[in-house]
C-alpha cells in the first residue's frame, strides 16, 4: 500500500500521520505516540508503563486494564506497607519493564528491591528525536537510584504501520560488576482477549509449571515440565495451553516457557481476525512467563474479578534474582559496559494461526 503524502506547511502542529503529544493522565506526565493505525500511551512518570496500545481500524486496545487505579501521586500513605513492596497498590495493568529483579524481592549488594524491582515505579525523562508525519521517534531514559544502571529506550513508529520498534541500552555506571534480571510484562485483556485466542510459539519449546500455586486455584501440578502445548491437569485431563480459557474456568496459573530457539510469539483472536506478536533477541530474553488469570485470582488485589493473559519476556528463570545468580543465569555488566537490544511489537490482522514472522515483521500463516 502506498503511504500518504503530506504537504502541510506546519507539520509541527498536526493531527494526522505520525504525531506525539504530552498530556497529564491521572496526575502523571504521559506520552501519546500514534499514526494512522496505532495509538500508544506511555506513563513517563511511572516506569514508562504502556497502558494503551490501540489498533484504530478495529477500535481494539490490547492492553489489559486492572481494577486498581494509578495513585502513586496520592499524598496519603497506605495504612501498612507490604513486605514485598507497594507495586500492587498502583498496578493499572498494561505493560511494565522490570529491572533489576522480577517477582521475588531482593537485597543484592545491600540494595533492597521489592516485587518487580525498582524500574517500574521510577519517573523517566524523554526527548523527541524525530517528529514528522512519516515517523516519530522518542528517547526515554532513567538513571536508577538503588541499582547503578542507566537505561535508555528508543521507541519508533512509522506512518501507516502497525509496528513498534524498541531499541534499548542498559549501562553499568558502577565501578564494580553488576548482575541483574530484565523483563517485559505486557498483559492482554478484553476486548481483545477471549476464548477464541490462540498462542503460537516456536517449535520445540518446553513448558514448566510455576514452582508454586500462587493463586490457590491452579488446575495443574506445580513445577511440572511438559512439551508445549499439552499438559495433563490434576484430574488427568489433557489440556491444550495454546488455547485460552473462558472466564468460567475460575483458575489462575503461571507457566515458564523455555528451550526457545527463536525469539517470537503471536496471540491471535481467530474470531475477530486480529493478533499481537513480539520478535526479540533470544540471546537476551531466553524465556517467557505465561501469566494466565481466568477469573481465578482471589484475594488482594483482584478478588476474582480479572480476566487477563500475559506473555512476559524474561532474561532468566526462576523469577528470583538470588537463585538466578546462584544458577549463573543472571545478566552481568562489568564497570562501564553496555547491553544493547532491539525488539518489535507487531499488530496484525489474521484469522489463522501463525508460525512466526518474516524479516519484514509480517506474520507467516500456518497454512503457508
NORPEWO-V991011 format. One record per residue. N is the residue number from 1. RES is the residue in three letters. PHI is phi as a letter, one per 20 degrees, with the letter a starting at -180 (* if undefined). Layout:
BEGIN
n->{N N}
res->{RES RES}
phi->{PHI PHI}
END
This chain:
BEGIN
n->{1 2 3 4 5 6 7 8 9 10 11 12 13 14 15 16 17 18 19 20 21 22 23 24 25 26 27 28 29 30 31 32 33 34 35 36 37 38 39 40 41 42 43 44 45 46 47 48 49 50 51 52 53 54 55 56 57 58 59 60 61 62 63 64 65 66 67 68 69 70 71 72 73 74 75 76 77 78 79 80 81 82 83 84 85 86 87 88 89 90 91 92 93 94 95 96 97 98 99 100 101 102 103 104 105 106 107 108 109 110 111 112 113 114 115 116 117 118 119 120 121 122 123 124 125 126 127 128 129 130 131 132 133 134 135 136 137 138 139 140 141 142 143 144 145 146 147 148 149 150 151 152 153 154 155 156 157 158 159 160 161 162 163 164 165 166 167 168 169 170 171 172 173 174 175 176 177 178 179 180 181 182 183 184 185 186 187 188 189 190 191 192 193 194 195 196 197 198 199 200 201 202 203 204 205 206 207 208 209 210 211 212 213 214 215 216 217 218 219 220 221 222 223 224 225 226 227 228 229 230 231 232 233 234 235 236 237 238 239 240 241 242 243 244 245 246 247 248 249 250 251 252 253 254 255 256 257 258 259 260 261 262 263 264 265 266 267 268 269 270 271 272 273 274 275 276 277 278 279 280 281 282 283 284 285 286 287 288 289 290 291 292 293 294 295 296 297 298 299 300 301 302 303 304 305 306 307 308 309 310 311 312 313 314 315 316 317 318 319 320 321 322 323 324 325 326 327 328 329 330 331 332 333 334 335 336 337 338 339 340 341 342 343 344 345 346 347 348 349 350 351 352 353 354 355 356 357 358 359 360 361 362 363 364 365 366 367 368}
res->{UNK UNK UNK UNK UNK UNK UNK UNK UNK UNK UNK UNK UNK UNK UNK UNK UNK UNK UNK UNK UNK UNK UNK UNK UNK UNK UNK UNK UNK UNK UNK UNK UNK UNK UNK UNK UNK UNK UNK UNK UNK UNK UNK UNK UNK UNK UNK UNK UNK UNK UNK UNK UNK UNK UNK UNK UNK UNK UNK UNK UNK UNK UNK UNK UNK UNK UNK UNK UNK UNK UNK UNK UNK UNK UNK UNK UNK UNK UNK UNK UNK UNK UNK UNK UNK UNK UNK UNK UNK UNK UNK UNK UNK UNK UNK UNK UNK UNK UNK UNK UNK UNK UNK UNK UNK UNK UNK UNK UNK UNK UNK UNK UNK UNK UNK UNK UNK UNK UNK UNK UNK UNK UNK UNK UNK UNK UNK UNK UNK UNK UNK UNK UNK UNK UNK UNK UNK UNK UNK UNK UNK UNK UNK UNK UNK UNK UNK UNK UNK UNK UNK UNK UNK UNK UNK UNK UNK UNK UNK UNK UNK UNK UNK UNK UNK UNK UNK UNK UNK UNK UNK UNK UNK UNK UNK UNK UNK UNK UNK UNK UNK UNK UNK UNK UNK UNK UNK UNK UNK UNK UNK UNK UNK UNK UNK UNK UNK UNK UNK UNK UNK UNK UNK UNK UNK UNK UNK UNK UNK UNK UNK UNK UNK UNK UNK UNK UNK UNK UNK UNK UNK UNK UNK UNK UNK UNK UNK UNK UNK UNK UNK UNK UNK UNK UNK UNK UNK UNK UNK UNK UNK UNK UNK UNK UNK UNK UNK UNK UNK UNK UNK UNK UNK UNK UNK UNK UNK UNK UNK UNK UNK UNK UNK UNK UNK UNK UNK UNK UNK UNK UNK UNK UNK UNK UNK UNK UNK UNK UNK UNK UNK UNK UNK UNK UNK UNK UNK UNK UNK UNK UNK UNK UNK UNK UNK UNK UNK UNK UNK UNK UNK UNK UNK UNK UNK UNK UNK UNK UNK UNK UNK UNK UNK UNK UNK UNK UNK UNK UNK UNK UNK UNK UNK UNK UNK UNK UNK UNK UNK UNK UNK UNK UNK UNK UNK UNK UNK UNK UNK UNK UNK UNK UNK UNK UNK UNK UNK UNK UNK UNK UNK UNK UNK UNK UNK UNK UNK UNK UNK UNK UNK UNK UNK UNK UNK UNK UNK UNK}
phi->{* f e f d d c f f c f f c c c b l f b b b d c d c l n d f c d d d b c f d c c c d c e f e b m l g e e b c e e f g d l d e f f f d f f e d f b f f f f e f f f b e f f e o d g f f c e e n m c d d c b e c d f f g c c f l n d f c e g m m e f f d e f d d b b e e c b c f e a c c c d d b b d f e e e e d d d c c e c c c d g m d d c d d d c c c d d e e e d b f c d a d b b c c e c d b f e f e b f e e c d d c f f n f d d b f g f b e f e m c f e c f f m e e b e g d e b e e f e n e f d e f f d f e e f f f l c b b d c f d c m f e b e a b c d c e f f e m b b c b c c b e f f d e e c c d d d d c d l c d e m f d d l m e d c b b c c d f c f b c f e c f g f f f f e m d f f c d f g n f c d c b c b c d c d b d a d c f c c p c e f e m d f e f f e e}
END
